[in-house]
Amino acid sequence: MVTSRRRSNARQGGMTLVEIMVTLIISSIIAASTFMFFAGQQRIYETQTRLLNIQQNLWASMEVVARHTRASGSGMYECVRPASFANATAANGSRVQSTAPSPGPLSASLSDANRPATGVLANDATNNGQWIPPLWIVNNSAGEGTLNVLPNTDILTIAFGNRTSGTDVDAPLALNFANTSPATAITLTGVGMGSMFRQGEFVLLLVTPNWGYGTNPIVNRGCTMFQITTPNINVTSILDHASNPWNPPGNVPNMLPAGGYTGGAAGVRNFGALNWVRFFVQQVGNGAPNLMMQQLHLTGTSADPQVMAEGIEDLQVSFACDTGGLGSPNLNAPNGQLDEGYDDPTRRLDEWWNNVPNDVLPAMNSPAFCNLPTGVRITLVSRTLAPDDLIDPAISGNGPLDVEDHRYASPRPTDQFRRRVLTTTVYPRNNKPL
């Protein structure tokens, strides 16, 4: 009987308190490790998602900016004034002719006085002539007032004709420029010529070659832009001077860069739909910086800047002309490549501008002068919209990036944002100079 009870008590015995405590401790360690593993994976997933978002913003933004830059100057064939005409003026003192082009496509601000005086000439809202250059770069902007441009970022303005059909004269005029007045609409010669121009699109008035380089050269071919208002296949008027802001109420000759034209051949070029677009980085208050797109060819609220991509904190634009450099027997001769090296003015081996601080363009009329870029390099820097507390700025030194000629002074700022950089080089192929 005694032996039987002892066996029964042994079968009914449980875990001791020590065994339970050991089991709980081991289970807790396993559970905590599992939780920490999945929490770490969740943080990695969130970080990678943020990086993917800013990379997608970069890719999408660069595609749009590069596509517009590549098209810059479409329809402006031989409408870009060369440096040799920098000091030329019109004999009749037409409204904007005395304005010389700025040094290349570059300026220090968006002031109209700094706008490159080249490209096509159009009427503005105040019935004055305005230049629409194919490419305009404001380097290291100071803020640009109401646009709230992030200081030290670049501003890129591009113009081109969409669906342009001609690189020269598409149709002759029935009347020359000197005989065209507000009461006399511009007409085309040839039956059916009016059908090639669509209502709402633009045409350029210009003189046909030869314009010459003699003692009294024509400064350029004209390239004066008007909007078509009444196209007709039976050769009636195509321009209405009274009801369209792009068409001046005054005489057409006063809008011509060459001061009018009194004889010989004159013609019309189909410019298509005008695309005049500006890209810049905007930051309002303490909010995230955004890449903005402003369509200058629109009117009213449609012309207000629109957010194109969030988190883009820097836009830098450098440009180059193949004026001669490494590999050339003559340093002033093009060598088929865009060299990037020394900024020594006696060697001129660096054909890129805005790529290093204090980069000064060469004087106009010099062999190295660059007013029509062969290549344009665009760099975008994107950052996450929210800081990452995994980054300790005091230890990592994480902060904004030096890009092209935009450099940060010491001590460099630090923060907890993650960043990505994307750079591409575009080769405009349409804005051939005069």
URGI-V359000 format. One record per pair of residues at least 24 apart in sequence whose ideal C-beta (glycine too) atoms are under 8 Angstrom apart, sorted by the first residue. I is the first residue (numbers start at 1). J is the second residue. If there is no record, write none. Layout:
I_J ; I_J
//
This chain:
43_390 ; 47_388 ; 47_390 ; 47_418 ; 50_384 ; 50_385 ; 50_386 ; 50_388 ; 50_418 ; 51_384 ; 51_418 ; 51_420 ; 53_311 ; 53_384 ; 54_311 ; 54_382 ; 54_383 ; 54_384 ; 54_418 ; 54_419 ; 54_420 ; 55_382 ; 55_420 ; 57_291 ; 57_309 ; 57_310 ; 57_311 ; 57_312 ; 57_382 ; 58_309 ; 58_312 ; 58_380 ; 58_382 ; 58_420 ; 58_421 ; 58_422 ; 59_422 ; 60_309 ; 61_291 ; 61_308 ; 61_309 ; 61_312 ; 61_380 ; 61_382 ; 62_378 ; 62_380 ; 62_422 ; 62_424 ; 64_293 ; 64_308 ; 65_156 ; 65_279 ; 65_315 ; 65_378 ; 65_380 ; 66_378 ; 66_424 ; 66_426 ; 68_158 ; 68_160 ; 68_275 ; 68_277 ; 68_279 ; 69_135 ; 69_156 ; 69_158 ; 69_376 ; 69_378 ; 69_426 ; 69_428 ; 70_426 ; 70_427 ; 70_428 ; 70_429 ; 71_158 ; 71_160 ; 71_162 ; 71_275 ; 71_428 ; 71_430 ; 72_134 ; 72_135 ; 72_158 ; 72_159 ; 72_160 ; 72_428 ; 72_430 ; 72_431 ; 73_119 ; 73_134 ; 73_135 ; 73_159 ; 73_160 ; 73_428 ; 73_430 ; 73_431 ; 73_432 ; 74_160 ; 74_161 ; 74_162 ; 74_164 ; 74_430 ; 74_431 ; 75_160 ; 75_161 ; 75_164 ; 75_166 ; 75_204 ; 75_269 ; 75_270 ; 75_271 ; 75_272 ; 75_430 ; 76_119 ; 76_120 ; 76_134 ; 76_159 ; 76_160 ; 76_161 ; 76_223 ; 76_430 ; 76_431 ; 77_167 ; 77_168 ; 77_269 ; 77_430 ; 77_431 ; 77_432 ; 78_220 ; 78_221 ; 78_223 ; 78_432 ; 78_433 ; 78_434 ; 79_118 ; 79_119 ; 79_120 ; 79_204 ; 79_206 ; 79_220 ; 79_221 ; 79_223 ; 79_431 ; 79_434 ; 80_118 ; 80_119 ; 80_133 ; 80_134 ; 80_371 ; 80_372 ; 80_431 ; 80_432 ; 80_433 ; 80_434 ; 81_117 ; 81_118 ; 81_219 ; 81_220 ; 81_371 ; 81_433 ; 81_434 ; 82_371 ; 82_372 ; 82_433 ; 82_434 ; 83_364 ; 83_365 ; 83_369 ; 83_371 ; 84_365 ; 85_217 ; 85_219 ; 85_220 ; 85_434 ; 86_364 ; 86_365 ; 88_217 ; 88_219 ; 89_219 ; 90_219 ; 90_257 ; 90_258 ; 90_259 ; 91_216 ; 91_259 ; 92_259 ; 92_260 ; 93_259 ; 94_129 ; 94_253 ; 94_254 ; 94_255 ; 94_256 ; 94_257 ; 94_259 ; 94_260 ; 95_128 ; 95_129 ; 95_254 ; 95_255 ; 96_121 ; 96_128 ; 96_129 ; 96_130 ; 96_131 ; 96_257 ; 97_219 ; 97_257 ; 97_258 ; 97_259 ; 99_131 ; 101_364 ; 101_371 ; 103_361 ; 103_364 ; 103_369 ; 103_371 ; 104_319 ; 104_353 ; 104_361 ; 104_369 ; 104_370 ; 104_371 ; 104_373 ; 105_133 ; 105_134 ; 105_135 ; 105_136 ; 105_137 ; 105_319 ; 105_371 ; 105_372 ; 105_373 ; 106_137 ; 106_138 ; 106_139 ; 106_319 ; 106_353 ; 106_354 ; 106_361 ; 107_136 ; 107_137 ; 107_138 ; 107_139 ; 108_138 ; 108_139 ; 108_142 ; 109_138 ; 109_141 ; 109_142 ; 109_144 ; 110_138 ; 110_141 ; 110_144 ; 110_147 ; 110_155 ; 114_138 ; 116_371 ; 118_371 ; 119_159 ; 119_223 ; 119_431 ; 120_159 ; 120_204 ; 120_223 ; 120_224 ; 120_225 ; 120_271 ; 121_223 ; 121_224 ; 121_225 ; 121_255 ; 121_256 ; 121_257 ; 122_224 ; 122_225 ; 122_226 ; 122_246 ; 123_226 ; 123_245 ; 123_246 ; 123_247 ; 123_248 ; 123_255 ; 124_245 ; 125_245 ; 127_248 ; 127_249 ; 127_250 ; 129_248 ; 129_255 ; 132_159 ; 132_225 ; 132_274 ; 132_276 ; 133_157 ; 133_159 ; 134_158 ; 134_159 ; 134_160 ; 134_428 ; 134_430 ; 134_431 ; 135_159 ; 135_319 ; 135_373 ; 135_376 ; 135_428 ; 135_431 ; 137_317 ; 137_319 ; 137_354 ; 139_317 ; 139_354 ; 139_405 ; 140_405 ; 140_406 ; 141_280 ; 144_280 ; 147_280 ; 147_282 ; 147_292 ; 147_305 ; 148_282 ; 148_283 ; 148_284 ; 149_280 ; 149_281 ; 149_282 ; 150_281 ; 150_282 ; 150_283 ; 150_289 ; 150_313 ; 150_314 ; 152_406 ; 153_280 ; 153_281 ; 153_313 ; 153_314 ; 153_315 ; 153_316 ; 153_406 ; 154_280 ; 154_315 ; 154_316 ; 154_317 ; 154_354 ; 154_406 ; 155_278 ; 155_279 ; 155_280 ; 155_315 ; 156_278 ; 156_279 ; 156_280 ; 156_315 ; 156_317 ; 156_378 ; 157_276 ; 157_277 ; 157_278 ; 157_279 ; 157_296 ; 158_275 ; 158_276 ; 158_277 ; 158_278 ; 158_279 ; 159_274 ; 159_275 ; 159_276 ; 159_277 ; 160_275 ; 160_430 ; 161_202 ; 161_271 ; 161_272 ; 161_273 ; 161_274 ; 161_275 ; 162_272 ; 162_273 ; 162_274 ; 162_275 ; 163_201 ; 163_272 ; 163_273 ; 164_269 ; 164_270 ; 164_271 ; 164_272 ; 165_196 ; 165_270 ; 165_272 ; 166_269 ; 166_270 ; 167_269 ; 168_208 ; 168_269 ; 169_206 ; 169_208 ; 169_265 ; 169_267 ; 169_268 ; 169_269 ; 170_196 ; 170_267 ; 170_268 ; 170_269 ; 170_270 ; 171_196 ; 171_267 ; 171_268 ; 172_265 ; 172_266 ; 172_267 ; 172_268 ; 173_205 ; 173_266 ; 173_267 ; 173_268 ; 174_235 ; 176_261 ; 176_262 ; 176_263 ; 176_264 ; 176_266 ; 177_205 ; 177_222 ; 177_252 ; 177_253 ; 177_256 ; 177_260 ; 177_261 ; 177_262 ; 177_266 ; 178_253 ; 178_260 ; 178_261 ; 178_262 ; 178_263 ; 180_251 ; 180_252 ; 180_253 ; 181_251 ; 181_252 ; 182_241 ; 182_242 ; 182_249 ; 182_250 ; 182_251 ; 185_230 ; 185_236 ; 185_237 ; 185_238 ; 185_239 ; 185_240 ; 185_241 ; 186_226 ; 186_237 ; 186_238 ; 186_239 ; 186_252 ; 186_268 ; 187_235 ; 187_236 ; 187_237 ; 187_238 ; 188_235 ; 188_238 ; 188_268 ; 189_235 ; 190_235 ; 191_233 ; 191_234 ; 191_235 ; 192_233 ; 192_235 ; 193_235 ; 194_231 ; 194_232 ; 194_233 ; 194_234 ; 194_235 ; 194_236 ; 194_238 ; 195_231 ; 195_233 ; 196_270 ; 197_228 ; 197_231 ; 197_238 ; 197_268 ; 197_270 ; 198_228 ; 198_231 ; 199_228 ; 199_229 ; 199_230 ; 199_231 ; 200_227 ; 200_228 ; 200_273 ; 201_227 ; 201_228 ; 201_270 ; 201_271 ; 201_272 ; 201_273 ; 202_226 ; 202_227 ; 202_228 ; 202_246 ; 202_271 ; 202_272 ; 202_273 ; 202_274 ; 203_228 ; 203_238 ; 203_239 ; 203_268 ; 203_269 ; 203_270 ; 203_271 ; 204_268 ; 204_269 ; 204_271 ; 205_252 ; 205_256 ; 205_266 ; 205_267 ; 205_268 ; 206_266 ; 206_267 ; 206_268 ; 206_269 ; 207_258 ; 207_261 ; 207_264 ; 207_265 ; 207_266 ; 207_267 ; 208_264 ; 208_265 ; 208_266 ; 208_267 ; 218_258 ; 219_257 ; 219_258 ; 220_257 ; 220_258 ; 220_434 ; 221_258 ; 221_434 ; 222_256 ; 222_257 ; 222_258 ; 222_261 ; 222_266 ; 223_257 ; 224_252 ; 224_255 ; 224_256 ; 224_257 ; 225_271 ; 225_274 ; 245_299 ; 278_305 ; 279_308 ; 279_315 ; 280_305 ; 280_315 ; 281_312 ; 281_313 ; 281_314 ; 281_315 ; 283_313 ; 288_385 ; 289_313 ; 289_383 ; 291_315 ; 291_380 ; 309_382 ; 310_385 ; 311_382 ; 311_383 ; 311_384 ; 311_385 ; 312_380 ; 312_381 ; 312_382 ; 313_381 ; 313_382 ; 313_383 ; 313_400 ; 313_419 ; 314_379 ; 314_380 ; 314_381 ; 314_400 ; 314_401 ; 314_403 ; 314_406 ; 315_378 ; 315_379 ; 315_380 ; 316_354 ; 316_378 ; 316_379 ; 316_381 ; 316_403 ; 316_404 ; 316_405 ; 316_406 ; 317_354 ; 317_376 ; 317_377 ; 317_378 ; 317_379 ; 317_404 ; 318_352 ; 318_353 ; 318_354 ; 318_355 ; 318_376 ; 318_377 ; 318_379 ; 318_404 ; 318_405 ; 319_352 ; 319_353 ; 319_354 ; 319_370 ; 319_373 ; 319_375 ; 319_376 ; 319_377 ; 320_351 ; 320_352 ; 320_353 ; 320_370 ; 320_373 ; 320_374 ; 320_375 ; 320_376 ; 320_377 ; 321_351 ; 321_368 ; 321_369 ; 321_370 ; 321_372 ; 321_373 ; 321_374 ; 322_351 ; 322_374 ; 323_348 ; 323_351 ; 323_367 ; 323_368 ; 323_369 ; 323_370 ; 324_348 ; 324_351 ; 324_367 ; 324_368 ; 325_349 ; 325_350 ; 325_351 ; 332_367 ; 332_368 ; 338_374 ; 338_375 ; 352_377 ; 354_404 ; 354_405 ; 355_404 ; 355_405 ; 356_404 ; 356_405 ; 357_405 ; 357_407 ; 358_405 ; 359_405 ; 371_433 ; 372_431 ; 372_432 ; 372_433 ; 373_428 ; 374_427 ; 375_425 ; 375_426 ; 375_427 ; 376_425 ; 376_426 ; 376_427 ; 376_428 ; 377_404 ; 377_423 ; 377_424 ; 377_425 ; 377_426 ; 378_423 ; 378_424 ; 378_425 ; 378_426 ; 379_403 ; 379_404 ; 379_421 ; 379_422 ; 379_423 ; 380_421 ; 380_422 ; 380_423 ; 381_419 ; 381_420 ; 381_421 ; 382_419 ; 382_420 ; 382_421 ; 382_422 ; 383_417 ; 383_418 ; 383_419 ; 383_420 ; 384_417 ; 384_418 ; 384_419 ; 387_415 ; 387_416 ; 387_417 ; 388_416 ; 388_417 ; 388_418 ; 389_416 ; 391_416 ; 391_417 ; 391_418 ; 392_416
//
